[in-house]
Amino acid sequence: MSFLRWDRGADWMSYYDYFLNFTKPDEGMFFEFGYQYLSCFIRNVFNNYTILLFVQSLIIYFSFLITIRNFSLNPVFSLLIFFSIIFADIYFVRQNVAIAITFFSFNYIYKKRILVFILFVLLASSIHVTSIIFILAYPIYYLRLSRKSLFVLFICFIGSIFFIEPLLIYFSNSFDSIVSFKIARYIALAEDPAKTGANDGVTLIDLLIKGMISRFVILIAILGLLNTLRMNNKLLNGISNFYIFGCFCYFSLAPLGIAFARVVNYYEIFIILIIPYLFRTLTSKRIKLLMLIFVISYCSIRFISGYNRHPTLYSPYKSIFYK
């Protein structure tokens, strides 16, 4: 469905117009050079936009399936969560491709092959520059932090709210690069409430509150139910570090604008590997059933909330067979 769609998904026209009108990369475009080369190559060789979607979907699903198979306690359950929180990337954009590549690069963090890991992060950043933030994942994975240490870190991130905005504005005005362009664009989006991605009747504050509640629920599960297991399981500790770091970044960046919070997606996607661990700590069948109901409810809320933000982009589904 991801590559058979037509005129559906966020930013469809900007991607399609670029594909139609450019046969070689253009430095003046805001698309990263890696995406431009891929788009122009397929435009020149096949002249078929569906093939470009197909290649990107291959990258996404190969990356997720391999990594989930290697690290999930319950791959089927992880795939269910994957579908629930981001529609299984059916309506992917560049950032989804970059997230998939960084998610796959986790294989090389686990194997301690830092150079290969860096190469994959650089590849991802050539598709969407925000993925460069995942370069921090290597040291973050190997940290062992108690709840007390995490609380102190949380306070530091909250305190950063007061100086991070002027710092971002400085970078957006001081450098002529795609990074500064992205920062300036996200600042512009934050200043325009109509472009927050909210649906009619949903304010930026509504989105911010829902996002914080959703993350606090998972943080409570990680630092409560899973804390003992986390401290004794290297893999769970590492991927929990990713999610916690992503949440802390969200709490400090989201107040500046929802667009800035997109950068946390590279870390928070590891929730699809974390949630199956919740069932490993439970022995009572009744408690496991209650946990299953809770997780399904959580996933359902995430799915419905995500859909309601952009209902006209997703439904009705339109394929290449009915353009």
N, C-alpha and C positions, 0 to 999 in steps of 0.2 A: 504493500500500500504506500510506502514512503516514496518510492520512485515512480509509481504509476499515477500519482496525484497530478492534478492540473489546476492552476489558479487557486491553490489553497495553501495556507500557511503564512506566517509572518514574513514581511518583506519580499513577497513573491515577485512583485513587479520590478523592484530594484535589481534582483538577481537575474531575472529573465531579460530585462532590458540590457544589462551588461553583456549577457551571453550573445544577444542578437547583434549588438553594435560594436563589439570589440573583438578583434582577431589577434591582438597582441597586447601585452600588459601596458598599462598607462600609469605613470608615476603620480599623475594628478588625481587618480581615483582613490577613494577611501578604503577599498578592499585591499587586504594584505597580498603581498606578491605571490605567496604560495597558492592562494585561491585563484588569483588572476591567471597564473601559468596553467593551472589545472583546467580552468574554464576555457581559456583560449586554445589549449591543446585539443580538447574535445570538440570545440567549435570548428577548428580547422580540419580535424580528421573525420569527424562524424556528422557535424552540423546538426546535432540532435540533443536538445536540452534534457530529454528523459535519460539519456546515457550519462550525462553529468550527475543527475540525481541518483542513478543506479550506482555509479562509482562511489559517491559519498555514502550511500546507504551501506555498501559493502564494507567500507572503512568502519562505520559506526557499529554494525552488528557483529562483524568479526572481532573487533576490539572488546566489545562487551561480553560476547559469548565465551571467548577464550578466557578472559579474566574471571568471569563469574564461575566458569567450570573449574578454574584452578584454585579459587579461594573461598567460594561460598559453601557454607555448611548445608545449604538446601538450594541448589541452583534454580529449581522451579519457582520456589518462593521468592528468590531474588529477582527473577524475571517478572513476577507479578508486581513487585514493588517498582521495578524499572518502568513497567507499563503505566502504573498508577501515577507516579510523580512527574513523568515527562512524556506521557503518551507513547512510550517506547520509541521516541524520536521519529514518529511517523511524519511529523511536520517540522523536520529539522531545519536549522539555519547553520551558518558557518560555525557559530560557537558550539553547537552540538557535535559537530565533527571534531573540533579541537578538544572538547571534553572527552570524547571517546578515545582519542589518541593519548591524552594524559592518563586516562583511566587504564589503558593498556600499558603505559609506561610503568605502572606500579609493579608489573612483573619484574622489572629490572631494579626497582628499589628493593624488593624482597630478595633478589639474588645478589644484591650489593654490586651491581654493574653500573656504576655511576655515569660513566661516559656514554653508554648506550641510553641510559635514562635521559641524560641531558640532550642527546640528539633527538629523541622523541619529543621532548618539550619544545625544542627549537622548531621541529617540524610542525607541531601544533600551533606555535606562535606565528608561523607563516600563514596559517589559515585564519586564526583570530588572535590578535596580539595579547589579549587579556590573559591567555593561557600561560604567559611567562611567569605569572605568580606561582604556578605549580612547581617552579624550580626550588621553592622552599620546602617542598614535600619531603625531600630526601632527609634533611636533618630533623624535620618534624616527626617523621615516622619513628625515629630511634629515641625520642625523648621519653622519659618515664617521670610523669608528673602526678603528685598526690592531689587530692581534692583541695587541700589548703593552697598548694602552689597554683592550681588552676584558678582558684578564687582571686588570688593576687593578680594573676595574669588578666583575668576578666576586668578587674578594676582599672588596670593599665589601658586596656583597649577602650573602655568607656571614657577614660580621661582623654584619650587621643581625639575624641570628637571635636574638642575645642581648637585643635591646631591642624587637623587633617584637611579641612576645607581650604584654608589659605595656602597650604602646601600644594594641593592639587591645582589650584588656580595659578600658582607660580609656575608649575611645570607646564601647564597648558599654554602659558604665554611666553615661556622662555626657550622652548625648543621647537624646531620645525621637523616633526616626525609624526609617524602614524600614532605613536603613543600619545603625544600631546594633542593630536586631532581627536582621538578617542575621549580623552579627558574633557576637552572642550565640548564635545558633542554630548557627553553624559551630563555635564553641567547645564547645558542648554535644555536637555530633556527634563532635568530636575526642576528648572525654572518654569517649565510649561506644564501645568497640571493636566492639560488635555492629552499629553503624550506619555503619561505614566504607565499606560497599558491597562488602566482601570476601565471597567465598564460603566455605563450610565448609573449614577446613584452610588458608585463605589469611590471613595476618596483615597488619596494617598495615605492618609492616616489609617484608614480601614485596612489597606494592604500591609502597612507596616505592623499594625497590631496583630493581624492574622499570622504574618511571617514570624513574629517574635514568639507568639504562643506556640506555634507549630514546633519551633526549634527548642523552646524550653521543655516541651513534653519529651522530646528525644534525649535532651541533655539529662533530664531527671532519670530516665531509664538507664542511660550509660553510666552516670555517676552514682546511681542508686542500685538498681538490680544487677548491673553488670560490673560494678566497680571491683569486686574481689576477683572475678574472672579476668577482668581487664589487666589488673596488676600482675597476674600470673600467666598471661597468654600474650606472647610477643606480637602475634598478628593482630589480635583484637585491640591491643593497646595502640598499635601503630595506626590502624584505620580509625580508631576512636579519636586519636590525636587530630587526624585530618578533619573529622566532622566537628570537633570542638573548636579547632582553629577557624574553620569556615563560619561557625556560629558567632564567634567573637568578632570576626571581620564584619559579619552582617550587622551586628549590634552597633558597630562604630561607623559603618558606611551607609547603611540604609537610611538613616535620618537625613543624609545629604541628597538622597534621591534613590528610588528603586533601581534605576539604571546602573548605579555604582555597585549595587548588591549582586549584580550578575557575576562578578568575579569570584564569589564564594562557591559557585556551582561546581568548580573543579574539585573542591574538597568535600562538599556536602553530598555529592553523588555516591560517596562510599557508604551512605546509609543503606544501600541495597545489599551490602555485605554484612553490615552490623546487625540489622534487625533479626535475622535468623538466629543469632546468638541468644536472643531473649528466651528462646524455648529450651536452650541448653541448661539454663540455670534452674529450671522448674522441674519438680518431680511429680507433683500432684496433677492428675489428668484434668481435674476440674479447673485448676488454676491455668493449665495450658490452654484449655478451651476458652477461658475468659481472656487470656492473652491473645489468642487467635482472633476473637471477636474485636478486641481493641485494635489490633494491627489492621484488620480488614476495614474497620471504621475509619482509622487514620488514613489509610490509602484511599478510601472512597472520598473522604473530605478533600484530600489533596487533589484527586482527579477532578471532582466537581468544581472546586475552587479554580483550578487551572483552566478548565473549559469555560467557565462563566466569565473569565477575564476577556476572552476573545472568541465568543461563540460563532460569529459570522466568518471567522477565518477557518474554522474547522468543520462546520456543518452547513449544508449537506456536503458529504464527501463527493468530490468531482474527480474523475479519472481521465486519463488520456484517451479513453475510448468514447468519452462523451464531452468533448471540448465545447 
